[in-house]
């Protein structure tokens, strides 16, 4: 019998229903159960068995490359997705199917969600915040969406985001108006209160405890109604005109810079692009990859290399590399997510034009 204080011990049982999950880690019991060989390094993989539930697993169970046929793609796909590459470009570069890249992007997005949830601050927020809604679309320009980003004004740390479906607006031809009406009759019309509801949900996730927040936004009319939905927060609201120069002196500069980086690094958010996301769910997973990269990997100043947004916010003491960020598999049942973000993790964000899109229902995968 071997306990978890042994060298190179597995950290916990990967079974979410194991009785050991409700006890202290030091009380978890496991035994070595042989090993197997594989073609890639490391060639010899140790196997284990949990004494409490009988589950068999191995060292590979705790790797982010678990059950991947192309494990070497994770790091280059991560870099490609924040470097303005689309799925087909990456597929041609790495000699694989675009579906392979899409599945790896989904895995990376879920991993980045758990990584951010494990590290994000839980106490009172000690800096002014900036709220902005980044507009894009999925499937076609008749289905625009808004990603509500909440960032630190000083640190530029992205605390989190939610998204809303929108109705196409702006200048349209007579044909486009008829086409919009036809699509709304067939697939339904987006909830006009979605922005109000989702912004309130985001604030409740980031600041669940009663506290005072200094919040800077543009003049979106739904924001004050959203703030009324979170009565446990005392919000000091400041607005900035969208016509104000978008320089570093602008009070919502952190959001303006994040919007620019999303469009600069995400091929699916370029204007007039053919690489747009076909599903809202895919777009959200890619945005979580951007959030992890922006918060923990990218320097706040590429010239000075002084700190990352997470370091400036007091979340981390050093910069994470992409390989370090992807070094260890994270388990949903041990970290958990707020209910709104859990729906994204499980792939349950709907796309009106694709009603039967695949959700993430695998029990032991991530």
Protein Blocks (a to p, Z undefined) as FASTA:
>chain_A
ZZfkbghiafbdfbfkbfklmpcfklpccddebjaddfbdcfbdcddddfklopacdfkl
mpckgoiablmlmmmmmmmmmnopafklmmmmnopafklmmmmmmmmmmmmmmmmmmmpc
fbdcfbdcddddddddehiaklccdddddddfklopafbdcddddddedjddfklmmmmm
mmmmmnopadfklmmmmmmmmmmmmmmbgcdddddddfbfklmmmmmmmmmbccdddddd
fkbccbfkbmklmmmmmmmmmmmmmmklcghiakbcfbfklmmmmmmmmmmmmmmmmcfb
lklomacfklmnomambdcdfklmmmpccdfklnopafklmmmmnopaccfklmkbccdf
bfkbZZ
